[in-house]
């Protein structure tokens, strides 16, 4: 999963960075006024019933084969000012988590001569409040106790190094190589899911920008027909990246919107289709069933799709993000995660817990409001930034 975007499109960080003046809101309450119409408004058609026979599934020839571009080349050994700048920004945006976690560990160990039970009890509280979770915390403490017992660790000042390496192992062990590439034929389809308020539409806009900067043609599908502002917000993001948005009237059947969009995608040979779905409450069974239906419709029109089912999680929700991920995964088989608002929370330890508990790759992390603040998730970079002095 390392360099997921780079492996697919061969873009370096410099090539896919964005102008500093181009800022966006991390929330979905965007008040910008559209400058140009960028949507395709489709009237619902009687023929656009989502449940079609297999013979009706493919109505147009698929696009010409699109091969993945070469992998991102190995980094040169010479210092890269741009990369250093990006790493420093990541470290700065994780300040709240560092204050609640790393700095508190430093304070705890300051002046201590040995690692005793009292120190370990205080360390447990720090780990729990940083949202690493009970099981992850226990495993970290067990690692520290084993090293103390074997006389491999006695200096409290070196305790942070032990924790850092164990946390790195949690994230790296859960990380998987990028298995997703552009299909040989037809478009690459991403179905985006998540509850209301996690920054789903904003994230779609930022991902769209990444694709268009990589030279890919993108079609956005407004399948969130339940919330009045959802379609309008997606259109604004479409205008910013100069891409088209397929939509119908408010309250339309989401599966019907998706059905028509797949026909258009095949006919016009789009490279990428991103489907925005309603902000489902993961506890409402009927709404989760609608997601299953949307996924089935996509698969009937384009066999093997969606190629990515991406769940957007809000890092500020802490452990609730774990339960959301488990239920969404049981419903539509999540293939990747995007974690937003890491810059606004002291509970960034949730990244560690997600990697350890779910074994679902994290594709992107959101660390700010600017377009470049949606970052490809690099486990080693994240841990180094978190523990940077």
WOFENHU-V947375 format. One record per helix or strand. SS is the DSSP state (h for helix, s for strand). FROM is the first residue (numbers start at 0). LEN is the number of residues. If there is no record, write none. Layout:
ss:from:len
SS:FROM:LEN
SS:FROM:LEN
This chain:
ss:from:len
h:3:6
s:22:1
s:38:3
h:53:3
h:80:13
h:94:6
h:101:8
h:116:13
h:133:16
h:155:19
s:187:6
h:199:14
s:217:5
h:227:13
s:243:4
h:253:15
s:271:5
h:284:17
s:307:7
h:314:3
h:319:13
s:335:5
h:341:3
h:349:9
s:361:5
s:369:1
h:370:3
s:373:3
h:378:8
